[in-house]
């Protein structure tokens, strides 16, 4: 049977580890502070278990390299939003790359939040421009069910998802990875923009395990006002159709940045009006 290869084609990179057969390995996590040797955080420090593939790539500076190659070399003063911030690697990278910008990181998983704060503590200058909100974003405000793993170090905590969406994987996969349900606070991005008076949002990264369209639905006012560049991880063909139906009528041009595996990819959406942006 080819069911194993079929499942592997669908699994997010950070959840793939949870599906592999058990084998002897370290009983204790080897989390430590590492000097980053390349990429957007070169010369900075992060706290990870570098024995794990994704975290090792963060230390090496190769993690999500396609993102850093695609974005402008400079940005004027303004805001960058990291929606689904995980342990803060992207948030810190944005803060390091764009010293004139503030970064807002959205992350509802308490385990990820704890590691994110520990990462920021290592780099006070980045922490001073990175604002962490312990909430999820959707198309409506209120409490919602959230399914998540509390295990950061086996890389499964990256796959948390809102209960109102169909997640990328079969329910049995999440059960095997130790996911449990909780309630989290959700907000609409447009409501937050109005409440906090956020202006000049230049860039938004979205990685929300199937809730991509819900986040965008709650941010239509912001998208129409600021035309931010969007970096979105797409978790299925259906999610891609939903995103395209929202963005293309608004004048966004969508490009494929990276195909992770069939049905799962990372896209960039840039507004067609040629909103001025400094480039490298």
C-alpha positions as CSV (number, residue, x, y, z in Angstrom):
1,X,0.0,0.0,0.0
2,X,1.1,3.6,-0.7
3,X,-0.9,5.2,2.2
4,X,2.2,6.3,4.0
5,X,3.6,8.2,1.0
6,X,0.1,9.7,0.5
7,X,-0.1,11.0,4.0
8,X,3.5,12.3,3.9
9,X,2.5,14.4,0.8
10,X,-0.2,16.2,2.9
11,X,1.6,16.6,6.2
12,X,2.9,20.0,7.3
13,X,6.7,19.9,7.7
14,X,6.6,20.5,11.4
15,X,4.0,17.8,12.0
16,X,5.7,15.2,9.8
17,X,7.9,14.1,12.8
18,X,4.9,13.0,14.8
19,X,3.9,10.5,12.2
20,X,7.2,8.7,11.9
21,X,7.7,5.4,13.8
22,X,9.2,5.6,17.2
23,X,12.9,5.2,17.4
24,X,15.5,5.6,20.1
25,X,16.5,9.3,20.6
26,X,17.1,11.8,23.3
27,X,14.8,11.4,26.2
28,X,15.3,15.0,27.2
29,X,14.9,18.0,24.9
30,X,18.2,19.7,24.0
31,X,17.0,23.2,24.0
32,X,19.8,25.7,24.1
33,X,20.8,29.2,23.1
34,X,22.4,29.2,19.6
35,X,24.1,31.9,17.6
36,X,22.4,32.2,14.2
37,X,25.0,31.8,11.4
38,X,23.0,33.0,8.4
39,X,19.8,34.4,7.1
40,X,17.7,37.4,8.4
41,X,18.8,36.8,12.0
42,X,22.5,36.3,11.4
43,X,24.5,37.2,14.4
44,X,21.4,37.0,16.7
45,X,20.6,34.4,19.3
46,X,17.6,32.0,19.4
47,X,16.6,29.3,21.9
48,X,15.8,26.0,20.2
49,X,16.6,22.3,20.0
50,X,18.9,22.5,17.0
51,X,18.8,18.7,16.7
52,X,15.3,19.0,15.2
53,X,15.3,19.7,11.4
54,X,13.2,23.0,11.3
55,X,15.0,24.5,14.3
56,X,18.4,23.5,12.9
57,X,17.4,25.4,9.7
58,X,16.6,28.5,11.8
59,X,20.1,28.4,13.4
60,X,21.6,27.9,9.9
61,X,19.5,30.8,8.5
62,X,18.0,28.6,5.7
63,X,14.5,28.3,7.2
64,X,11.8,29.6,4.8
65,X,14.5,31.2,2.7
66,X,12.0,31.9,-0.1
67,X,10.3,34.5,2.1
68,X,13.5,36.5,2.7
69,X,14.3,36.5,-1.0
70,X,10.9,37.8,-2.0
71,X,10.4,40.8,0.3
72,X,11.7,44.3,-0.1
73,X,15.2,45.2,1.2
74,X,13.8,48.2,3.0
75,X,10.5,49.5,4.3
76,X,9.4,52.9,5.5
77,X,8.2,53.4,9.1
78,X,5.0,51.4,9.7
79,X,3.7,48.0,10.9
80,X,4.4,44.4,10.0
81,X,1.9,41.7,11.2
82,X,2.9,38.1,11.9
83,X,-0.3,36.1,12.2
84,X,0.4,32.6,13.5
85,X,3.8,33.6,15.0
86,X,4.7,30.2,16.4
87,X,8.0,30.7,18.5
88,X,8.7,34.1,17.0
89,X,11.4,33.4,14.4
90,X,9.6,35.3,11.6
91,X,8.6,38.1,14.0
92,X,12.2,38.6,15.1
93,X,13.4,38.4,11.5
94,X,11.0,41.1,10.4
95,X,12.1,43.3,13.3
96,X,15.8,42.7,12.4
97,X,15.3,43.4,8.7
98,X,13.2,46.5,9.1
99,X,14.5,48.7,11.9
100,X,12.0,51.5,11.1
101,X,9.0,49.2,11.6
102,X,7.1,47.8,14.6
103,X,6.0,44.1,14.5
104,X,2.8,42.7,15.9
105,X,2.9,39.0,16.6
106,X,-0.3,37.0,17.0
107,X,-0.1,33.6,18.7
108,X,-2.8,31.9,20.7
109,X,-0.9,28.8,21.8
110,X,0.5,29.3,25.4
111,X,3.4,26.9,24.8
112,X,4.5,28.8,21.7
113,X,4.0,32.1,23.5
114,X,6.3,31.1,26.3
115,X,9.1,30.1,23.9
116,X,8.4,33.3,21.8
117,X,8.9,35.5,24.9
118,X,12.1,33.5,25.8
119,X,13.4,34.2,22.3
120,X,12.7,37.9,22.5
121,X,14.4,38.1,25.9
122,X,17.6,37.2,24.1
123,X,17.4,40.2,21.8
124,X,16.1,43.3,23.8
125,X,16.4,45.7,20.8
126,X,14.1,43.5,18.7
127,X,11.8,42.9,21.7
128,X,11.3,46.6,22.0
129,X,9.7,46.8,18.6
130,X,7.8,43.4,18.7
131,X,4.4,43.4,20.4
132,X,2.9,40.0,21.2
133,X,-0.9,39.5,21.3
134,X,-2.1,36.2,22.7
135,X,-5.1,35.9,20.4
136,X,-6.2,34.3,17.2
137,X,-7.6,36.2,14.2
138,X,-10.8,35.3,12.4
139,X,-13.8,36.8,10.6
140,X,-15.6,37.4,13.9
141,X,-14.8,38.3,17.5
142,X,-15.4,36.0,20.6
143,X,-14.1,32.8,22.0
144,X,-13.5,29.8,19.7
145,X,-12.3,26.3,20.1
146,X,-8.6,25.9,19.5
147,X,-6.9,22.5,18.9
148,X,-3.2,22.5,19.7
149,X,-0.1,20.7,20.9
150,X,1.8,22.0,23.9
151,X,5.0,20.3,22.7
152,X,7.2,22.9,21.1
153,X,10.3,20.8,21.0
154,X,9.0,18.0,18.9
155,X,7.8,20.7,16.4
156,X,4.1,19.8,16.7
157,X,3.0,23.0,18.4
158,X,3.2,24.7,15.0
159,X,0.0,23.0,13.8
160,X,-2.6,24.5,16.1
161,X,-5.9,25.3,14.4
162,X,-9.3,26.9,15.1
163,X,-12.1,24.4,15.6
164,X,-14.3,26.2,13.0
165,X,-12.1,25.2,10.1
166,X,-11.4,21.8,8.5
167,X,-7.7,21.3,9.4
168,X,-5.1,20.2,6.8
169,X,-4.8,16.6,8.2
170,X,-7.0,13.8,9.4
171,X,-8.2,14.0,13.0
172,X,-6.3,10.8,13.9
173,X,-3.0,12.6,13.0
174,X,-3.7,15.3,15.5
175,X,-4.8,12.9,18.2
176,X,-1.5,10.9,17.7
177,X,0.5,14.1,18.0
178,X,-1.2,14.9,21.4
179,X,-3.5,17.8,20.4
180,X,-6.1,18.9,22.9
181,X,-8.9,21.4,22.8
182,X,-9.1,24.7,24.6
183,X,-10.9,28.1,24.2
184,X,-9.1,31.1,22.8
185,X,-10.0,34.7,22.2
186,X,-10.5,35.7,18.6
187,X,-10.6,39.1,17.1
188,X,-11.2,40.7,13.6
189,X,-8.1,42.4,12.4
190,X,-10.1,45.4,11.2
191,X,-11.4,45.9,14.7
192,X,-7.9,45.9,16.1
193,X,-6.7,48.4,13.5
194,X,-9.5,50.8,14.5
195,X,-9.1,50.2,18.2
196,X,-5.3,50.7,18.2
197,X,-5.1,53.3,15.5
198,X,-2.7,51.2,13.4
199,X,-1.5,53.0,10.3
200,X,0.8,52.0,7.4
201,X,0.6,48.2,7.6
202,X,3.2,47.3,5.0
203,X,3.5,43.5,5.3
204,X,1.4,40.6,6.7
205,X,2.5,37.0,7.1
206,X,-0.3,34.5,7.6
207,X,0.2,30.9,8.7
208,X,-3.0,29.7,10.4
209,X,-3.6,26.1,9.4
210,X,-6.7,26.4,7.3
211,X,-8.1,29.7,8.6
212,X,-6.5,31.8,5.9
213,X,-9.7,33.1,4.4
214,X,-11.2,33.8,7.8
215,X,-8.3,36.1,8.7
216,X,-8.6,37.9,5.3
217,X,-12.4,38.3,5.7
218,X,-11.8,40.0,9.0
219,X,-9.2,42.4,7.4
220,X,-11.0,43.6,4.2
221,X,-10.9,47.2,5.4
222,X,-7.2,47.1,6.1
223,X,-6.5,45.4,2.8
224,X,-8.4,48.1,0.9
225,X,-6.8,50.9,2.8
226,X,-3.1,50.0,3.0
227,X,-2.7,47.3,0.3
228,X,-0.1,45.4,2.4
229,X,2.1,42.8,0.8
230,X,0.8,39.4,1.9
231,X,2.8,36.2,2.6
232,X,0.4,33.3,3.1
233,X,0.8,29.6,3.7
234,X,-2.0,27.8,1.9
235,X,-3.1,24.5,3.4
236,X,-5.3,23.0,0.6
237,X,-6.6,23.7,-2.9
238,X,-10.0,24.7,-1.3
239,X,-8.2,27.3,0.9
240,X,-6.4,28.6,-2.2
241,X,-9.7,29.1,-4.1
242,X,-11.1,31.0,-1.1
243,X,-8.1,33.2,-0.9
244,X,-8.1,34.0,-4.6
245,X,-11.8,34.8,-4.6
246,X,-11.1,37.4,-1.9
247,X,-7.9,39.0,-3.1
248,X,-8.1,39.1,-6.9
249,X,-11.2,41.3,-7.1
250,X,-9.4,43.7,-4.8
251,X,-6.6,44.1,-7.3
252,X,-4.0,41.7,-5.8
253,X,-1.7,39.7,-8.0
254,X,-0.8,36.3,-6.5
255,X,2.5,34.5,-7.1
256,X,3.7,31.1,-5.9
257,X,6.7,31.4,-3.7
258,X,7.2,27.8,-2.7
259,X,5.5,24.4,-3.2
260,X,6.1,22.4,-0.1
261,X,4.3,19.3,-1.4
262,X,1.2,18.7,-3.5
263,X,-1.8,20.7,-2.2
264,X,0.3,22.8,0.2
265,X,2.2,25.9,-0.7
266,X,3.3,29.4,0.2
267,X,2.2,32.4,-1.8
268,X,2.8,36.1,-2.1
269,X,0.1,38.6,-2.9
270,X,1.0,42.1,-4.0
271,X,-1.5,44.8,-4.9
272,X,-1.5,45.8,-8.6
273,X,-1.5,49.6,-8.0
274,X,2.3,49.5,-7.6
275,X,2.2,50.9,-4.1
276,X,5.7,52.4,-3.6
277,X,8.1,50.1,-1.7
278,X,11.8,50.5,-1.4
279,X,13.7,47.5,-2.8
280,X,17.2,46.1,-2.2
